[in-house]
Amino acid sequence: MRPDMRAVLSEEGRALWAWLGAMLLTALFVPAGGLGLAAAAGLFALFALPARTLAAHLRAPALTTILAGITLAWFTVSYAWSPNRDPEEVLKLALLTPLFIMVPVAAARLSGSGQKLARAAFIAALAFILCVMAVEALTGGDMSRSYKLAVEGYDDGRTDLAIRVNTVLSRGATPAIMLAGVAIILLWMQPSRGARSLAVGAGLITIAIALDFGAQANAIALGTALAAAALAWRWPAGTLRLLLTGLAVFILAGPLVFLALLALISPETSAAMPMSWEWRLEIWRFALEKIGEAPLAGHGIGAARVLDGSMELRGYEIDLLPLHAHNASLTLWLETGLVGAALCSATLIALARALPSEDTLTRPVIMMIVFAVTVWAVNVVLSYGIWQEWHHGALALAIAAAFVARNRPHP
């Protein structure tokens, strides 16, 4: 019996096949460090593009869509006055961001048997990811180390080999934690004892990988996300609105927050911190100085990659702006100024106000989204660069997985 091609090529049919492919890529890319997740999310959006849904929305765009478009346009235009003339970062942001936004929209089209298959593929991908990451944690990253020696040509005697391995694995742990939170909530909501046992096992592995690989930000992100998800269980819609509004306020008030923080930390206190954290303090201090030089429009997107500054810290020469400010708010202010920060904050507040009712976003789905967004937010506040497309793709896939996981009967 030949398949009905109209069903296969429908929005829901394309979303299903694209999701199965995306989950295969995700299972491979996350343990490898997660950098390929931008491609996985982008390809899913391209193949599953819900053209009719998109066209209907764009005929009468919501305020959130309009503000998001203006914000993205400002970020892109800021390249005109950036000292960084490499267009790679701005092109990725301008071209990939609309695709990432479409990822949850396309996934939300799934229903009935197609949604069940998509859900099974997600659980299988997450199980593979956690098993590989657990092995890496138990063996000290043997697989990643072997890959760097055999494929990337690293010398076994390199003093920074362990650091390089941990960098890859800690980066991969971030999307693994985001996706695991969604899967654990899904499994725990099932009536069977076996599913709940799997949820407990997945939770234990998630805690282990969050605490391993030398990245404190993942552990902080997991703890914060668990607290946020618990609040979402009690106050679902209110917690998600509060999270988005809190992010908006933090982005807009970031320079004031960090000025106050740095004023409160004494030299003795910073000297007692681990060097990585004292280094962060110096990065933030330098970023604030650069923000003061161009507070309205910023230095332009990508500027942090070329603005120079160094100092000696504990006998080592350190870069005061290593690619980005290691904080989302400060990077936004430094590169896009007050205008960029205000537009981004306004978009988040508009999104918080426009959230649908709990009939559309049920309590478990909101808990999943809150968990994923919190893990992402903590990491871009403490660790990753705000423009890095791989974690944008990871967040898009995690939110999409929450829609795949929701209970929705076939119309």
C-alpha positions, -999 to 999 in steps of 0.1 A, spaced: 0 0 0 15 33 -11 16 61 15 -7 91 10 18 118 -3 -6 145 7 -3 134 43 34 130 41 39 165 26 13 182 48 26 206 76 22 179 102 37 151 80 68 173 72 71 182 109 72 145 119 98 134 94 119 165 101 116 159 138 128 123 135 159 136 116 165 164 141 164 139 170 190 117 152 213 147 147 207 159 183 217 125 197 250 127 178 257 164 183 251 169 220 278 145 233 301 160 208 298 194 224 266 207 210 279 230 183 259 212 156 226 219 173 222 251 153 222 230 121 198 205 136 173 231 146 177 251 114 172 221 91 142 210 111 126 245 107 134 245 69 119 211 62 89 215 86 82 252 79 45 257 86 40 280 56 2 285 60 5 291 98 33 316 92 15 334 64 -17 338 85 3 352 114 23 376 92 -9 390 77 -18 404 111 14 402 132 13 404 170 31 431 189 56 405 200 65 396 164 68 433 155 91 440 184 112 409 178 116 420 141 127 455 151 151 441 178 167 417 153 170 446 128 187 468 153 212 441 162 219 435 126 223 472 117 247 477 146 273 459 125 276 491 105 296 508 133 312 477 148 351 475 147 347 438 139 345 435 102 340 397 101 303 393 91 299 357 102 283 364 136 258 390 124 248 368 93 242 338 116 221 359 139 200 375 111 194 343 91 191 316 119 170 335 145 138 334 124 143 297 118 149 290 155 116 308 163 98 286 139 111 254 155 86 252 184 58 265 161 64 236 136 67 210 165 34 222 179 16 211 147 22 174 157 -8 155 170 -21 120 173 0 90 162 26 114 147 31 131 180 35 98 198 62 87 174 79 121 177 77 118 215 93 83 214 121 96 191 128 124 216 130 100 246 153 76 226 176 105 216 177 117 252 184 82 265 214 79 241 227 113 251 226 106 288 242 71 284 271 86 264 275 115 288 274 91 318 302 70 303 322 102 297 317 113 333 327 78 346 358 75 324 370 111 327 361 119 290 379 90 274 359 90 242 364 128 237 400 125 245 405 96 220 387 117 193 410 146 199 441 124 197 431 103 167 410 127 146 420 163 156 457 154 159 463 165 195 495 154 211 490 132 242 515 154 261 495 187 257 491 203 290 457 217 281 443 184 268 421 178 298 408 214 297 399 210 261 381 178 268 361 193 297 353 223 275 336 201 249 318 180 275 306 208 297 293 226 266 274 194 256 261 190 291 241 223 289 217 211 261 217 176 277 204 192 309 178 213 291 164 183 272 166 160 302 144 183 322 117 181 295 120 143 293 120 137 330 88 158 335 72 139 306 82 105 321 71 114 356 37 124 344 31 89 330 10 66 351 33 36 348 59 28 375 85 19 349 83 54 333 88 70 367 118 48 374 133 59 341 127 95 352 145 89 384 175 73 366 176 101 341 175 127 369 205 111 387 225 111 355 216 147 348 228 157 383 260 138 377 268 155 344 258 189 358 284 185 386 311 171 363 334 185 336 346 215 356 318 239 348 301 254 379 276 272 357 258 240 347 254 230 384 240 265 392 218 263 362 204 229 372 197 240 408 180 272 396 159 254 370 147 229 395 135 257 418 119 275 389 101 243 377 88 237 413 74 272 413 58 265 379 41 234 393 24 256 419 19 288 398 23 278 361 14 308 340 26 333 367 60 317 369 66 318 331 55 354 330 77 362 360 107 345 344 104 364 311 98 397 329 127 391 352 150 385 322 137 417 307 144 437 338 179 421 343 189 429 307 178 465 310 193 471 345 224 449 340 250 476 341 235 490 374 234 456 389 270 448 381 282 483 392 265 476 426 279 440 427 315 450 420 312 478 446 302 453 472 330 428 466 361 438 484 396 430 469 401 404 497 369 387 488 377 385 451 412 372 459 397 344 479 375 333 450 386 307 424 406 323 397 379 318 371 355 338 391 379 366 399 387 367 362 349 371 355 348 401 379 376 417 359 359 410 326 327 426 339 346 456 352 362 461 318 329 456 300 313 483 321 341 507 311 335 500 275 297 504 279 304 539 293 322 548 261 291 541 239 261 538 261 233 546 236 241 526 205 269 504 217 301 495 199 283 473 173 276 436 172 308 415 174 328 443 189 337 424 220 357 400 198 382 427 188 382 452 217 416 448 234 424 447 271 447 427 294 460 426 329 480 404 352 460 383 376 477 359 401 509 359 380 491 352 346 484 376 318 446 375 312 424 389 284 398 413 298 373 406 270 378 370 258 353 371 228 324 383 250 316 398 284 305 364 299 272 379 307 242 384 284 231 418 297 266 433 296 273 420 261 240 434 248 248 468 263 284 468 251 275 459 215 240 473 210 237 499 237 207 511 255 186 509 223 193 472 219 188 464 256 155 483 257 142 466 225 151 432 238 135 438 271 103 452 255 101 420 233 103 398 264 77 418 283 54 417 252 59 379 250 51 375 287 19 395 283 9 375 252 13 340 267 -17 318 259 -40 304 285 -34 271 305 -58 254 281 -30 257 254 0 256 277 -7 231 303 10 229 337 36 202 326 44 220 294 50 253 313 72 234 338 92 220 309 96 254 292 105 272 325 131 245 332 147 248 297 147 286 296 161 288 331 191 265 323 197 286 291 194 319 309 218 311 338 244 299 313 242 330 292 244 351 323 275 333 337 292 316 308 283 316 271 282 345 246 247 357 240 251 355 202 263 318 200 239 301 176 244 266 190 227 273 223 199 293 205 193 261 185 194 240 217 168 262 234 146 261 203 147 223 203 141 220 240 110 242 238 98 222 207 103 190 228 79 205 254 52 209 227 59 174 214 55 161 250 21 178 257 -11 159 257 -30 169 226 -57 146 210 -58 144 172 -84 169 159 
